[in-house]
Amino acid sequence: MTHTQHTHLVTGATGTVGREVVRELLERGHAVRALTRDPATADLPAGAEAVRGDLTDPASLAPALDGVTGLHLITFSGAAFQPLQTGPEIVRLARAAGVRRVTVLNGGGPTPLEDAVRASDLDWTVLIPVEFMANALEWAESVRTEDTVRAPFTDRLSAMVHEGDIGAVAAVALTEEGHAGQAYLITGPQALTVQDKVTALAEARGKDIALVELTEEEAAAAMRAEGHDEDTIAWLLDVYQNTPPEGRTVIDTVERVTGRPARPFTEWARAHAEAYRA
C-alpha cells in the first residue's frame, strides 16, 4: 500500500513498545522523530531523528511537534512510572502544531493524560496491550546461570502479545483512516501457561529449562529482594493469581487492524534466544 509521507513524533521511543512504533512507521515510509531525554544514548533504528524532550515539561515538546501530523503518547514518566499530569497542555500543543492523529499506550487503567486525549477533538486511538512477551526477559539471568525459571501460579494463562504487534497496530492507527475513537485491546495468538513459555524458551535456546513453582510467600520475598515496594508486590501477585479475562482471552485485533496474524511467542523466543544462553 502506498502512503503519503508524514512526520510522526513518538514519545517513549526508547521503551519496549516505543522502539517498535518507530520501526513500524519507518518501514511504512514515514519520517519519525523519537522523543527522548538523552538523544546521544537513544540507539534508535536507522532513519529515526532523535530529539530531546520530556513529557513532564510540555514546553520541551513544542520544537519537536513542528510539522508533525501523528503523535504516539505514553501516559507514565520516570523510573517510578508516575502518571503524567500534563495531558491538557500536551493536547493544546499538539492541536496548535496541526497534529491530526494520536495513539495512546494505555498503561493499565485510566490516567489523566489519556483522559485529556479522549476529551479532545483529535483523532485518538487508545492501545490496550496485555502482558508483553518481552516480560519473559525477567527470567533471562536465572536461565543463563541456573537453567531455571522460578515463578508463582505457574498454571496461570496469559494471552501475551509481541511488542512488535503493538507497534504495528499503533503505526496503522497513525497512518490510516478508520481508527479514530477506538480503544483496541491487543493480545497475542495464544493463551499460554508459564510452562508453555518455558518450553518455548528451552526449544529456542537448545537446552532444557527447569520450572520451579514458588509459593505466594516465596514470590513476595523474591520481589522484595528485587526492590519492589509492598503495593507493587501485592498488585503483581493479584494479577498473577487472578488474571482478568482480558489478559487471558485471545482476540484478533492485530489481524483485523494490520491484516496479518499476531506473532506467536515461539517467534519471539527464537529472536531473543541469545539472552537465555550462558
N, C-alpha and C positions, 0 to 999 in steps of 0.2 A: 504494500500500500504506500502511496506517495503522500507525504505530508509537507505542508508549508513549514519552513523552519521558523521556530520561535525561540526566544530565550526564556529559560526557566531557572528559578532560584530554588535550590534545595537546602533546607536547614537540617541540622543533624547529619550533615553529609559524611562525616567520618564514622558514623554509627553503623550498626549491623544492617539496618534497613536503608539508611540514607545512601550508603555506597551503592546499593542495588538500584535505587531510584536514579542516581546519577548515571550508572552504567546503562540502564534501560533507555533513558532519554537520549543519551549519546548514540546508542545503537539505532534509535529511530530518526537520527539525523538532526537533532536539535542542539542548540547552544545551551550549555549548562554552566551556571555559576554555583559554586558549592560554598556555603557559608560555614566558616569555622573560626574559632578564636585564634588559631595559630596556623595560618596558611603554609608556613615553612615546613611544618611536620605533617601536613594533611595526607600525603601519599595517596592521592586520588587517581581514578582511572585516567588514562591519557586522553586529553581533549577537554577535560573539565577545567574551568577557571576558578581557582581557589580565591575567595575574597574574605576579608576579615569582617567579623560581626558577631554580635551577641544578642540573643533574643531577650535577655533581661534588660537590655539597653536599646529600645526600639530605634532611637535616632541613628544608631550604627547601621541599621538596615537601609536607610534612605539611599545611599550611593549604590548599594548592591541591587536595589529594586529598579534602578533606571533602565527603562526599555524592557522590563520583564512582563510577560503575559501569563505565566504559570508559576505557582508558588507551592512548594511542599513544606508543611509545617509539622514540627513535633510540639508536644504540649508540656514537656518537662525540661528542667535545666539542671546542670551540675551533677556532681557525683552522687548527691543525695536524692536526685530525681524529684526535686520540688516542683509542684505545678506552677507553670508560668502565670503571672498575674497581668501580663502586658498585652493581652489579646485585643482589647479595643484600640490601642494605639497602633498595633501591627496591622489590624484591619484598615484603619484610617490611612496609613502609609501605603498599603497595597492598593487601595482604591485610588488614591491620588496618583500613584505611579502607572495606573492603567492595567493592573493585573485583572485578568478575566476569570481564571480558574484556580482553585485552591484544593489541595488534598491535605487532610489532617490525619496523622498517625495517632490513633486512639491508644492511650497507654493503660487502659484498664478501668474505664469509668469516666463519668463527666468531669471536665476540667474547665476553668474559666476561659482559657484560650479557645477551646473547642466551642464553648457556648457562644463566644463572641463571633466566631466564624459562622456558626449556624444561624445566628441572628442577623447576619449581614446580607447584602444583595449580591454578593459574589457567587459564582457558580462553584459551590463547595461539594466535595465528596469526602466522607469520613471512612477511613480504613480501620477495620477492627480485626487484627490478626489474632489467632490463638497462639499457643506456645510456638516459639521459633525453634526450628531444627538446630540452629546454632547454640541453643541452650545445652545441647549434648556436649559441647566443648568443656563444660564444667567437670566432666569425667576424664578429660584427657590426661591429666597428671597422674591420677591413680592407675589408669590403664597403662601408661608408659612405664611407671615404676613398679607396679604390683600386678599387672594384668587383671585388675579387679575393678568393678563398679560397686559402690555401696549406696543404697538408696532405700527410702521407706516406701511402703504401699506399692509394691512392685507390680501388682495386678491392675493398677490404675490405667485408664485409657487416655490417650492424647491424640487428637487429630492434627498433630504438629505440622507447621507449614514451612516450606522453604523460603528463606528470606528473599531469594530472587523472585519468587512469585508475588510477594508483597510489592516489591519494586516494579514488577511488570504491571500489576493492577494500577498502581499509582501513575505510571507513565501513560497508560491508556486513558485514565480519567483526566489527566492533564492535557492530553493532545487530541482527544476525540470527543465528539458530541455525544450526548445521551446519558451522562453520568452525574449531572448536577442534582443536588438534593438527595443523593443516595448515601446510605450507610452500609458498607459492604463487610460482612463477616467473612473472613478469609481463612480457609483451612487447607490442609494437605489432602491427599487422596485416600488415606487410610487412618483408622484409629489404632494406635499401637500401644502395647504394654511396654513396661521398662525392659522386659526380656526380649521383646521384638527388636527394640532399639539396640540392645547389647549384642544380639545375634548379628544384626546388620553391620555393626561396627567391627565385630570379630571377623566376619567374612571379608570386609573391605580391607582390613589391615593384614589378613592372612594368618591370624593367630587367635586362639581361644581367649575369651574374657570371662572370668567368673563373676557372677552376680550374687552379692550378699545383701539380704534384706535387713534393713535397720529397723529397730523398734522406733516408736514415736519419740521416746526419750533419747535414744541414741542419735537420732537425726537432729533433734533440737540441740544436743550437746555439740554435734559436729558443726552446725550452723553458727552456734555461739563462738566456737573456736575460730571460725572464718571471719568473725567481726560483725555478724548481723545483730541488729537490736531485737528486743523481745517482741515488738509489734510485727516486725517483718517475719520473724520465725513463726509466730502464730498464724500469720496470713498464709505463708507458704505451706505449712502443714495442713491447714484447712483446705487450700486449693488442691493439694496432692490427695488428701483423703476424700474430699467431696468435690471432685472436679465437676463443674456445672455442665449441663448438656451441651452448651455451645462449644465447650472445649474438647468434647469427645465425639461430636457428631460431624460426619463428613458432609460438606455441601460443595456445590460445583461452581462457586463464584469465580475461581481462577479461569476455568474453561469458558464460562459464559462471557466474562469480560475480555479475556485475552485471545480466545479462540484456540487455546491449546491446553492439554490436561495439566493439572498440578503435578509438580515433580515429587517423586516418592523419596522416602528417607534413604533408601538404598543408594540413590544417586548422590544425595548429599554426603553420605558416608564415604563413598568412593572418592569424592572430590576432596575430602578432608582426612583421608586415611593416614597421611603422614603425621598428623597431630597426635595420633594414638600409637605411633611406633617408637620404641626406645631408641 
